[in-house]
Amino acid sequence: MSVVTLKYCQTDLTFLRSIAGMQLKYAEKELDGQKFRCLVPSMAFSIFSIEAVINHYGAQLHTKRLFKKFKGKTFYDQVEALLDKLSTPNDIKEEVLPSIREMINFRNMLVHMKTQITSIDSNLPPQASTKQLMYNLGT
């Protein structure tokens, strides 16, 4: 087994983890129906932090040529590749990868959100005002 030296980049990522942690603490104090207001930002900043760590360590563990190939992989595949490169035991990978996959899906939903087009048919008299039209459309 070869020895790998990693440089830890604390200052670049501290603010992401801090925001995630503080939002989680705020959620603990919220009423049950309101916790989501703090949990969603906590989840988002947690996965952003993981992504930043993957990018940081991926760059350290690969040559420039291999890093280009690494960057071309999906985020999930990058996580798996990094865990493999670090010789992470299978039982740990089996424990963390499902949660990371869910977090990545959540991140992708936020970052790549698609609009949905809906049409509404409404019978209005020809002389209907814009205000009546907006009321009928529910806006």
DSSP file with accessible surface (Angstrom, degrees, kcal/mol):
  #  RESIDUE AA STRUCTURE BP1 BP2  ACC     N-H-->O    O-->H-N    N-H-->O    O-->H-N    TCO  KAPPA ALPHA  PHI   PSI    X-CA   Y-CA   Z-CA
    1    1 A M              0   0  212      0, 0.0     2,-0.2     0, 0.0     0, 0.0   0.000 360.0 360.0 360.0 133.6    0.0    0.0    0.0
    2    2 A S        -     0   0   98      1,-0.0     2,-0.4     0, 0.0     0, 0.0  -0.586 360.0-115.3 -88.9 151.7    1.4    3.4   -0.9
    3    3 A V        -     0   0  136     -2,-0.2     2,-0.5     2,-0.0    -1,-0.0  -0.706  27.3-162.2 -87.7 133.2    1.3    6.4    1.5
    4    4 A V        -     0   0   69     -2,-0.4     2,-0.6    82,-0.0    57,-0.1  -0.969   4.8-154.0-118.0 128.4   -0.9    9.3    0.5
    5    5 A T        -     0   0  120     -2,-0.5     2,-0.4    55,-0.1    -2,-0.0  -0.903  13.7-166.4-102.4 124.2   -0.4   12.7    2.0
    6    6 A L        -     0   0   69     -2,-0.6     2,-0.6    55,-0.0    51,-0.1  -0.898  14.2-142.1-111.7 140.5   -3.5   14.9    2.0
    7    7 A K        -     0   0  154     -2,-0.4     2,-0.4    50,-0.0    53,-0.1  -0.885  20.0-139.0 -99.5 126.3   -3.6   18.6    2.7
    8    8 A Y        -     0   0  134     -2,-0.6     2,-0.9     1,-0.1    -2,-0.0  -0.702   7.1-155.1 -88.3 130.1   -6.7   19.6    4.7
    9    9 A C     >  +     0   0   17     -2,-0.4     4,-0.7     1,-0.2     5,-0.1  -0.708  27.4 159.2-107.6  81.9   -8.4   22.8    3.5
   10   10 A Q  H >>  +     0   0  119     -2,-0.9     4,-1.5     1,-0.2     3,-0.8   0.939  66.7  53.1 -70.2 -46.7  -10.2   24.0    6.6
   11   11 A T  H 34 S+     0   0  118      1,-0.2     4,-0.5     2,-0.2    -1,-0.2   0.837 104.1  55.3 -66.7 -33.0  -10.7   27.7    5.8
   12   12 A D  H 34 S+     0   0  104      1,-0.2    -1,-0.2     2,-0.1     4,-0.2   0.796 119.3  30.5 -69.4 -26.9  -12.3   27.2    2.4
   13   13 A L  H <X S+     0   0    9     -3,-0.8     4,-1.9    -4,-0.7     3,-0.5   0.547  90.8  92.6-111.5  -9.2  -15.1   25.0    3.7
   14   14 A T  H  X S+     0   0   50     -4,-1.5     4,-2.7     1,-0.2     5,-0.2   0.896  85.4  53.7 -57.2 -41.8  -15.7   26.2    7.2
   15   15 A F  H  > S+     0   0  119     -4,-0.5     4,-2.3     1,-0.2    -1,-0.2   0.875 106.6  52.4 -66.0 -33.7  -18.5   28.6    6.3
   16   16 A L  H  > S+     0   0   19     -3,-0.5     4,-2.2     1,-0.2    -1,-0.2   0.953 113.9  42.1 -65.3 -47.3  -20.4   25.9    4.4
   17   17 A R  H  X S+     0   0   88     -4,-1.9     4,-2.7     2,-0.2    -2,-0.2   0.870 112.9  54.9 -66.9 -35.7  -20.4   23.6    7.4
   18   18 A S  H  X S+     0   0   63     -4,-2.7     4,-2.7    -5,-0.2     5,-0.2   0.928 109.1  46.4 -64.3 -44.4  -21.1   26.4    9.8
   19   19 A I  H  X S+     0   0   61     -4,-2.3     4,-2.5     2,-0.2     5,-0.2   0.940 113.7  49.2 -63.0 -45.0  -24.2   27.5    7.9
   20   20 A A  H  X S+     0   0    6     -4,-2.2     4,-1.8    -5,-0.2    -2,-0.2   0.933 114.0  46.1 -59.5 -45.7  -25.4   23.9    7.7
   21   21 A G  H  X S+     0   0   32     -4,-2.7     4,-2.2     2,-0.2    -1,-0.2   0.902 112.5  48.8 -65.4 -43.3  -24.8   23.4   11.4
   22   22 A M  H  X S+     0   0   79     -4,-2.7     4,-2.5     1,-0.2    -1,-0.2   0.911 110.1  51.5 -65.5 -41.2  -26.5   26.6   12.5
   23   23 A Q  H  X S+     0   0   45     -4,-2.5     4,-2.1    -5,-0.2    -1,-0.2   0.890 108.9  51.8 -63.0 -36.8  -29.6   25.9   10.4
   24   24 A L  H  X S+     0   0   81     -4,-1.8     4,-1.5    -5,-0.2    -1,-0.2   0.921 109.4  49.4 -65.7 -40.8  -29.8   22.5   12.0
   25   25 A K  H  X S+     0   0  120     -4,-2.2     4,-0.8     1,-0.2    -2,-0.2   0.902 110.1  51.2 -63.9 -40.8  -29.7   24.1   15.4
   26   26 A Y  H >X S+     0   0  106     -4,-2.5     3,-0.9     1,-0.2     4,-0.7   0.897 105.5  56.8 -62.1 -38.6  -32.4   26.6   14.4
   27   27 A A  H >< S+     0   0    3     -4,-2.1     3,-0.9     1,-0.3    -1,-0.2   0.868  97.9  61.3 -62.1 -35.5  -34.6   23.7   13.2
   28   28 A E  H 3< S+     0   0  137     -4,-1.5    -1,-0.3     1,-0.2    -2,-0.2   0.813 106.7  46.5 -61.4 -27.9  -34.4   22.0   16.6
   29   29 A K  H << S+     0   0  172     -3,-0.9    -1,-0.2    -4,-0.8    -2,-0.2   0.590  95.8  95.5 -90.8 -12.4  -36.1   25.1   18.1
   30   30 A E  S << S-     0   0   57     -3,-0.9     5,-0.1    -4,-0.7     2,-0.1  -0.394  84.2 -99.0 -78.7 157.8  -38.8   25.4   15.5
   31   31 A L    >>  -     0   0  135      1,-0.1     3,-2.2    -2,-0.1     4,-1.0  -0.368  43.6-101.6 -67.6 156.2  -42.3   24.0   15.7
   32   32 A D  G >4 S+     0   0  140      1,-0.3     3,-0.7     2,-0.2     4,-0.3   0.867 121.5  48.0 -51.7 -44.6  -42.8   20.7   13.9
   33   33 A G  G 34 S+     0   0   54      1,-0.2    -1,-0.3     2,-0.1     3,-0.1   0.585 114.9  46.9 -75.1  -7.3  -44.6   22.2   10.9
   34   34 A Q  G X4 S+     0   0   76     -3,-2.2     3,-1.5     1,-0.1     4,-0.4   0.468  79.7  95.3-112.7  -3.8  -41.9   24.9   10.5
   35   35 A K  T XX S+     0   0   52     -4,-1.0     4,-2.3    -3,-0.7     3,-1.9   0.823  72.7  70.9 -59.4 -32.4  -38.7   22.9   10.8
   36   36 A F  H 3> S+     0   0  123     -4,-0.3     4,-2.3     1,-0.3    -1,-0.3   0.812  84.8  68.9 -57.7 -29.1  -38.4   22.5    7.0
   37   37 A R  H <4 S+     0   0  131     -3,-1.5    -1,-0.3     1,-0.2    -2,-0.2   0.795 114.2  27.8 -61.3 -26.7  -37.5   26.3    6.8
   38   38 A C  H <> S+     0   0   10     -3,-1.9     4,-1.7    -4,-0.4    -2,-0.2   0.713 116.7  59.6-102.8 -29.4  -34.2   25.5    8.5
   39   39 A L  H  X S+     0   0   62     -4,-2.3     4,-2.9     2,-0.2     5,-0.2   0.889 100.0  56.0 -70.0 -38.8  -33.7   21.9    7.4
   40   40 A V  H  X S+     0   0   59     -4,-2.3     4,-2.6     1,-0.2     5,-0.2   0.961 111.0  42.6 -61.8 -50.1  -33.7   22.6    3.7
   41   41 A P  H  > S+     0   0   39      0, 0.0     4,-2.8     0, 0.0     5,-0.3   0.905 113.6  53.9 -63.3 -35.1  -30.9   25.2    3.9
   42   42 A S  H  X S+     0   0    8     -4,-1.7     4,-1.9     1,-0.2    -2,-0.2   0.940 111.1  45.0 -62.2 -44.4  -29.0   22.9    6.3
   43   43 A M  H  X S+     0   0   86     -4,-2.9     4,-2.2     2,-0.2     5,-0.2   0.915 113.4  50.8 -64.5 -43.1  -29.3   20.0    3.8
   44   44 A A  H  X S+     0   0   10     -4,-2.6     4,-2.3    -5,-0.2    -2,-0.2   0.950 112.8  44.1 -62.2 -48.1  -28.3   22.2    0.9
   45   45 A F  H  X S+     0   0   57     -4,-2.8     4,-1.9     1,-0.2    -1,-0.2   0.830 110.3  57.4 -70.6 -26.8  -25.2   23.6    2.6
   46   46 A S  H  X S+     0   0   39     -4,-1.9     4,-2.2    -5,-0.3    -1,-0.2   0.948 110.5  42.0 -65.4 -46.6  -24.2   20.1    3.8
   47   47 A I  H  X S+     0   0    0     -4,-2.2     4,-2.7     2,-0.2    -2,-0.2   0.877 111.7  55.1 -71.9 -33.4  -24.1   18.7    0.3
   48   48 A F  H  X S+     0   0   64     -4,-2.3     4,-2.2    -5,-0.2    -1,-0.2   0.904 108.7  50.0 -62.1 -37.7  -22.4   21.8   -1.0
   49   49 A S  H  X S+     0   0    8     -4,-1.9     4,-2.3     2,-0.2    -2,-0.2   0.924 110.1  49.1 -65.7 -43.5  -19.7   21.2    1.6
   50   50 A I  H  X S+     0   0   48     -4,-2.2     4,-2.7     1,-0.2    -2,-0.2   0.928 110.6  51.2 -62.2 -42.7  -19.4   17.5    0.6
   51   51 A E  H  X S+     0   0   42     -4,-2.7     4,-2.5     1,-0.2    -1,-0.2   0.919 109.4  49.9 -62.2 -40.7  -19.0   18.6   -3.1
   52   52 A A  H  X S+     0   0   28     -4,-2.2     4,-2.5     2,-0.2    -1,-0.2   0.909 110.9  49.5 -64.9 -39.6  -16.3   21.1   -2.2
   53   53 A V  H  X S+     0   0   36     -4,-2.3     4,-2.9     2,-0.2     5,-0.4   0.927 109.9  51.1 -64.5 -43.5  -14.4   18.4   -0.2
   54   54 A I  H  X S+     0   0   14     -4,-2.7     4,-2.4     1,-0.2     5,-0.2   0.929 112.3  46.9 -60.4 -44.5  -14.7   15.9   -3.1
   55   55 A N  H  X S+     0   0   48     -4,-2.5     4,-1.8    -5,-0.2    -1,-0.2   0.918 113.9  48.3 -62.6 -43.8  -13.3   18.6   -5.5
   56   56 A H  H  X S+     0   0   51     -4,-2.5     4,-1.2    -5,-0.2    -2,-0.2   0.966 118.7  36.3 -63.2 -53.7  -10.5   19.5   -3.1
   57   57 A Y  H  X S+     0   0   32     -4,-2.9     4,-2.1     1,-0.2    -1,-0.2   0.836 112.0  60.2 -73.8 -30.3   -9.3   16.0   -2.4
   58   58 A G  H  X S+     0   0    0     -4,-2.4     4,-0.8    -5,-0.4    -1,-0.2   0.916 105.2  49.8 -60.2 -39.8  -10.0   14.7   -5.9
   59   59 A A  H  < S+     0   0   48     -4,-1.8     3,-0.3    -5,-0.2    -1,-0.2   0.853 112.5  47.5 -67.6 -33.2   -7.5   17.3   -7.2
   60   60 A Q  H  < S+     0   0   63     -4,-1.2    -1,-0.2     1,-0.2    -2,-0.2   0.827 112.2  48.0 -76.2 -32.3   -4.9   16.2   -4.7
   61   61 A L  H  < S+     0   0   15     -4,-2.1     2,-0.4     2,-0.1    -1,-0.2   0.510 106.8  60.6 -90.2  -6.3   -5.2   12.5   -5.3
   62   62 A H  S  < S-     0   0   35     -4,-0.8     2,-0.0    -3,-0.3     0, 0.0  -0.933  79.0-118.6-124.2 148.5   -5.1   12.5   -9.1
   63   63 A T     >  -     0   0   82     -2,-0.4     4,-3.0     1,-0.1     5,-0.2  -0.280  45.9 -97.8 -68.0 168.1   -2.5   13.7  -11.7
   64   64 A K  H  > S+     0   0  192      1,-0.2     4,-1.8     2,-0.2     5,-0.1   0.915 126.0  48.8 -56.8 -42.8   -3.7   16.4  -14.0
   65   65 A R  H  > S+     0   0  187      1,-0.2     4,-1.3     2,-0.2    -1,-0.2   0.947 115.8  42.2 -64.6 -46.2   -4.6   13.9  -16.7
   66   66 A L  H  > S+     0   0   60      1,-0.2     4,-2.6     2,-0.2    -1,-0.2   0.827 108.8  60.1 -71.0 -29.9   -6.5   11.6  -14.3
   67   67 A F  H  X S+     0   0   51     -4,-3.0     4,-3.1     2,-0.2    -1,-0.2   0.895 101.1  54.4 -66.2 -36.0   -8.2   14.6  -12.6
   68   68 A K  H  X S+     0   0  168     -4,-1.8     4,-1.2    -5,-0.2    -1,-0.2   0.927 110.9  45.6 -60.4 -43.0   -9.8   15.6  -15.9
   69   69 A K  H  < S+     0   0  149     -4,-1.3     4,-0.4     2,-0.2     3,-0.3   0.915 112.6  51.4 -64.8 -42.0  -11.2   12.2  -16.2
   70   70 A F  H >< S+     0   0    4     -4,-2.6     3,-1.5     1,-0.2    -2,-0.2   0.924 108.1  51.4 -59.8 -45.8  -12.3   12.4  -12.5
   71   71 A K  H 3< S+     0   0   89     -4,-3.1    -1,-0.2     1,-0.3    -2,-0.2   0.767 102.1  61.9 -65.9 -24.0  -14.1   15.7  -13.1
   72   72 A G  T 3< S+     0   0   71     -4,-1.2    -1,-0.3    -3,-0.3    -2,-0.2   0.609  89.2  91.2 -78.4  -8.7  -15.9   14.2  -16.0
   73   73 A K  S <  S-     0   0   88     -3,-1.5    -3,-0.0    -4,-0.4     2,-0.0  -0.384  90.2 -93.2 -82.0 162.3  -17.7   11.7  -13.8
   74   74 A T     >  -     0   0   81      1,-0.1     4,-2.3    -2,-0.1     5,-0.2  -0.332  39.9-107.4 -66.0 160.1  -21.0   12.3  -12.1
   75   75 A F  H  > S+     0   0   21      1,-0.2     4,-2.2     2,-0.2     5,-0.2   0.925 121.8  49.8 -56.5 -45.7  -20.8   13.7   -8.6
   76   76 A Y  H  > S+     0   0   26      1,-0.2     4,-2.5     2,-0.2    -1,-0.2   0.925 110.1  50.2 -61.4 -44.2  -21.9   10.3   -7.1
   77   77 A D  H  > S+     0   0   68      1,-0.2     4,-2.8     2,-0.2    -1,-0.2   0.848 107.8  54.5 -64.6 -31.8  -19.2    8.5   -9.2
   78   78 A Q  H  X S+     0   0   10     -4,-2.3     4,-2.6     2,-0.2    -1,-0.2   0.918 107.7  49.8 -65.0 -42.4  -16.6   11.0   -7.9
   79   79 A V  H  X S+     0   0    4     -4,-2.2     4,-2.6     2,-0.2    -2,-0.2   0.952 113.4  45.7 -60.4 -48.8  -17.6   10.2   -4.4
   80   80 A E  H  X S+     0   0   69     -4,-2.5     4,-2.5     1,-0.2    -2,-0.2   0.923 112.9  50.2 -60.6 -44.8  -17.2    6.4   -5.1
   81   81 A A  H  X S+     0   0   17     -4,-2.8     4,-2.7     1,-0.2    -1,-0.2   0.902 111.4  48.6 -62.1 -40.5  -13.9    6.9   -6.9
   82   82 A L  H  X S+     0   0    9     -4,-2.6     4,-2.0     2,-0.2    -1,-0.2   0.924 111.0  49.5 -67.6 -41.7  -12.5    9.0   -4.0
   83   83 A L  H  <>S+     0   0   33     -4,-2.6     5,-2.7     1,-0.2    -2,-0.2   0.902 113.0  47.8 -63.5 -38.7  -13.6    6.4   -1.4
   84   84 A D  H ><5S+     0   0   88     -4,-2.5     3,-1.9     3,-0.2    -2,-0.2   0.923 109.3  52.8 -65.1 -44.2  -12.0    3.7   -3.5
   85   85 A K  H 3<5S+     0   0   98     -4,-2.7    -2,-0.2     1,-0.3    -1,-0.2   0.846 110.2  48.8 -60.7 -33.0   -8.8    5.7   -3.9
   86   86 A L  T 3<5S-     0   0   74     -4,-2.0    -1,-0.3    -5,-0.2    -2,-0.2   0.307 114.1-120.1 -89.6   8.0   -8.7    6.1   -0.1
   87   87 A S  T < 5 -     0   0   80     -3,-1.9    -3,-0.2     1,-0.2    -2,-0.1   0.884  41.7-173.8  54.8  44.2   -9.2    2.3    0.3
   88   88 A T      < -     0   0   25     -5,-2.7    -1,-0.2    -6,-0.1     5,-0.1  -0.520  29.9-107.5 -69.0 129.7  -12.4    2.9    2.3
   89   89 A P    >>  -     0   0   69      0, 0.0     4,-2.1     0, 0.0     3,-0.5  -0.253  23.3-120.5 -59.2 146.8  -13.7   -0.4    3.7
   90   90 A N  H 3> S+     0   0  108      1,-0.2     4,-3.0     2,-0.2     5,-0.2   0.842 109.9  58.8 -58.7 -37.6  -16.9   -1.8    2.0
   91   91 A D  H 3> S+     0   0  106      1,-0.2     4,-1.2     2,-0.2    -1,-0.2   0.896 108.1  46.1 -64.1 -34.8  -19.0   -1.7    5.1
   92   92 A I  H <> S+     0   0   75     -3,-0.5     4,-2.4     2,-0.2     5,-0.3   0.933 112.8  49.8 -70.9 -43.5  -18.4    2.0    5.6
   93   93 A K  H  X S+     0   0   30     -4,-2.1     4,-2.7     1,-0.2    -2,-0.2   0.924 109.5  51.7 -60.3 -43.5  -19.2    2.7    1.9
   94   94 A E  H  < S+     0   0  143     -4,-3.0    -1,-0.2     1,-0.2    -2,-0.2   0.807 112.3  47.9 -63.3 -28.1  -22.4    0.6    2.2
   95   95 A E  H  < S+     0   0  148     -4,-1.2     4,-0.4    -5,-0.2    -2,-0.2   0.903 122.0  29.7 -78.5 -42.4  -23.3    2.7    5.2
   96   96 A V  H  X S+     0   0   50     -4,-2.4     4,-2.3     1,-0.1     5,-0.2   0.796 103.5  71.7 -93.4 -29.9  -22.7    6.2    3.8
   97   97 A L  H  X S+     0   0   14     -4,-2.7     4,-2.8    -5,-0.3     5,-0.2   0.885  94.4  53.6 -62.5 -40.0  -23.3    5.9    0.0
   98   98 A P  H  > S+     0   0   69      0, 0.0     4,-2.1     0, 0.0    -1,-0.2   0.935 112.4  45.7 -59.9 -39.8  -27.1    5.6    0.1
   99   99 A S  H  > S+     0   0   69     -4,-0.4     4,-2.3     2,-0.2    -2,-0.2   0.910 112.5  50.3 -67.4 -40.6  -27.3    8.8    2.2
  100  100 A I  H  X S+     0   0   25     -4,-2.3     4,-2.7     2,-0.2     5,-0.2   0.914 108.0  53.6 -65.0 -38.6  -24.9   10.6   -0.1
  101  101 A R  H  X S+     0   0  117     -4,-2.8     4,-2.5     1,-0.2    -2,-0.2   0.936 109.6  48.0 -60.8 -43.8  -27.0    9.5   -3.1
  102  102 A E  H  X S+     0   0  139     -4,-2.1     4,-2.2     1,-0.2    -1,-0.2   0.902 112.0  49.7 -63.0 -40.6  -30.1   11.0   -1.5
  103  103 A M  H  X S+     0   0   52     -4,-2.3     4,-2.7     2,-0.2    -1,-0.2   0.901 110.3  50.1 -65.7 -39.1  -28.3   14.2   -0.7
  104  104 A I  H  X S+     0   0    8     -4,-2.7     4,-3.1     2,-0.2     5,-0.2   0.922 109.4  51.1 -65.7 -41.4  -27.0   14.4   -4.3
  105  105 A N  H  X S+     0   0   92     -4,-2.5     4,-2.2     2,-0.2    -2,-0.2   0.915 111.3  48.6 -61.1 -40.8  -30.5   13.9   -5.6
  106  106 A F  H  X S+     0   0   33     -4,-2.2     4,-2.1     2,-0.2    -2,-0.2   0.941 112.1  48.7 -63.3 -45.6  -31.7   16.7   -3.3
  107  107 A R  H  X S+     0   0   34     -4,-2.7     4,-3.0     1,-0.2     5,-0.3   0.933 111.2  49.5 -60.0 -46.2  -28.9   19.0   -4.5
  108  108 A N  H  X S+     0   0   57     -4,-3.1     4,-2.7     1,-0.2    -1,-0.2   0.883 107.7  54.5 -63.5 -37.2  -29.6   18.2   -8.2
  109  109 A M  H  < S+     0   0  105     -4,-2.2    -1,-0.2    -5,-0.2    -2,-0.2   0.922 114.6  40.9 -61.3 -41.6  -33.3   19.0   -7.6
  110  110 A L  H >< S+     0   0   59     -4,-2.1     3,-0.7     1,-0.2    -2,-0.2   0.929 121.2  40.2 -71.0 -45.7  -32.4   22.4   -6.2
  111  111 A V  H 3< S+     0   0   70     -4,-3.0    -2,-0.2     1,-0.2    -3,-0.2   0.855 125.4  33.9 -76.3 -35.0  -29.6   23.3   -8.6
  112  112 A H  T 3< S+     0   0  101     -4,-2.7    -1,-0.2    -5,-0.3    -2,-0.2  -0.106  80.5 163.5-114.2  34.4  -31.3   22.0  -11.8
  113  113 A M    <   -     0   0  131     -3,-0.7     2,-0.4     1,-0.1    -3,-0.1  -0.270  24.8-148.4 -59.6 135.7  -34.9   22.7  -11.1
  114  114 A K        -     0   0  161     -5,-0.1     2,-0.2     1,-0.0    -1,-0.1  -0.831  10.8-123.8-105.8 143.8  -37.1   22.6  -14.1
  115  115 A T        -     0   0  130     -2,-0.4     2,-0.5     1,-0.0    -1,-0.0  -0.517  19.1-141.9 -80.7 154.3  -40.2   24.7  -14.6
  116  116 A Q        -     0   0  178     -2,-0.2     2,-0.5     2,-0.0    -1,-0.0  -0.977   8.4-141.7-118.7 132.1  -43.5   23.0  -15.3
  117  117 A I        +     0   0  160     -2,-0.5     2,-0.4     2,-0.0    -2,-0.0  -0.813  21.8 179.9 -95.2 128.3  -46.0   24.5  -17.8
  118  118 A T        -     0   0  113     -2,-0.5     2,-0.4     2,-0.0    -2,-0.0  -0.984  12.0-155.0-126.5 138.4  -49.6   24.3  -16.8
  119  119 A S        -     0   0  105     -2,-0.4     2,-0.4     2,-0.0    -2,-0.0  -0.912   4.9-161.5-114.6 144.9  -52.5   25.6  -18.9
  120  120 A I        -     0   0   96     -2,-0.4     2,-0.5     2,-0.0    -2,-0.0  -0.992   7.8-148.6-125.5 127.7  -55.9   26.6  -17.4
  121  121 A D        +     0   0  153     -2,-0.4     2,-0.4     2,-0.0    -2,-0.0  -0.832  23.9 173.0 -94.9 131.8  -59.1   26.9  -19.4
  122  122 A S        -     0   0   49     -2,-0.5     2,-0.8     2,-0.1    -2,-0.0  -0.999  30.0-134.3-141.6 136.2  -61.5   29.5  -18.1
  123  123 A N        +     0   0  165     -2,-0.4    -2,-0.0     0, 0.0     0, 0.0  -0.834  36.9 165.1 -92.9 108.8  -64.7   30.8  -19.5
  124  124 A L        -     0   0   53     -2,-0.8    -2,-0.1     4,-0.1     9,-0.0  -0.935  41.8-105.5-121.3 146.8  -64.7   34.6  -19.2
  125  125 A P    >   -     0   0   66      0, 0.0     3,-2.2     0, 0.0     0, 0.0  -0.364  37.4-111.1 -65.4 151.2  -67.0   37.1  -20.9
  126  126 A P  T 3  S+     0   0  135      0, 0.0    -2,-0.0     0, 0.0     0, 0.0   0.805 117.5  54.8 -56.0 -29.4  -65.2   39.0  -23.7
  127  127 A Q  T 3  S+     0   0  154      2,-0.0     0, 0.0     0, 0.0     0, 0.0   0.309  78.8 137.9 -90.0  13.7  -65.3   42.3  -21.6
  128  128 A A    <   -     0   0   28     -3,-2.2     2,-0.1     1,-0.1    -4,-0.1  -0.274  51.0-126.0 -62.4 140.3  -63.5   40.7  -18.6
  129  129 A S     >  -     0   0   56      1,-0.1     4,-2.3     4,-0.0     5,-0.2  -0.366  20.4-109.6 -82.6 165.2  -60.9   42.9  -17.0
  130  130 A T  H  > S+     0   0  108      1,-0.2     4,-2.8     2,-0.2     5,-0.2   0.890 120.5  56.8 -60.1 -37.1  -57.3   41.8  -16.3
  131  131 A K  H  > S+     0   0  177      1,-0.2     4,-2.2     2,-0.2    -1,-0.2   0.924 107.6  46.6 -63.1 -42.8  -58.1   41.7  -12.6
  132  132 A Q  H  > S+     0   0  102      2,-0.2     4,-2.3     1,-0.2    -1,-0.2   0.909 112.1  51.7 -64.7 -39.9  -61.0   39.2  -13.2
  133  133 A L  H  X S+     0   0   71     -4,-2.3     4,-1.7     1,-0.2    -2,-0.2   0.941 110.3  47.4 -63.1 -45.8  -58.7   37.1  -15.4
  134  134 A M  H  X>S+     0   0   85     -4,-2.8     5,-2.2     1,-0.2     4,-0.7   0.897 110.7  53.0 -64.7 -36.7  -56.0   37.0  -12.8
  135  135 A Y  H ><5S+     0   0  187     -4,-2.2     3,-0.9    -5,-0.2    -1,-0.2   0.936 109.1  48.6 -63.7 -43.9  -58.5   36.1  -10.1
  136  136 A N  H 3<5S+     0   0   70     -4,-2.3    -1,-0.2     1,-0.3    -2,-0.2   0.814 109.8  52.5 -66.3 -30.8  -59.8   33.2  -12.2
  137  137 A L  H 3<5S-     0   0   65     -4,-1.7    -1,-0.3    -5,-0.2    -2,-0.2   0.569 114.0-118.9 -81.6  -9.6  -56.3   32.0  -12.8
  138  138 A G  T <<5       0   0   68     -3,-0.9    -3,-0.2    -4,-0.7    -2,-0.1   0.752 360.0 360.0  82.5  23.4  -55.6   32.0   -9.1
  139  139 A T      <       0   0  124     -5,-2.2    -1,-0.2     0, 0.0    -2,-0.1  -0.638 360.0 360.0-108.7 360.0  -52.7   34.5   -9.1
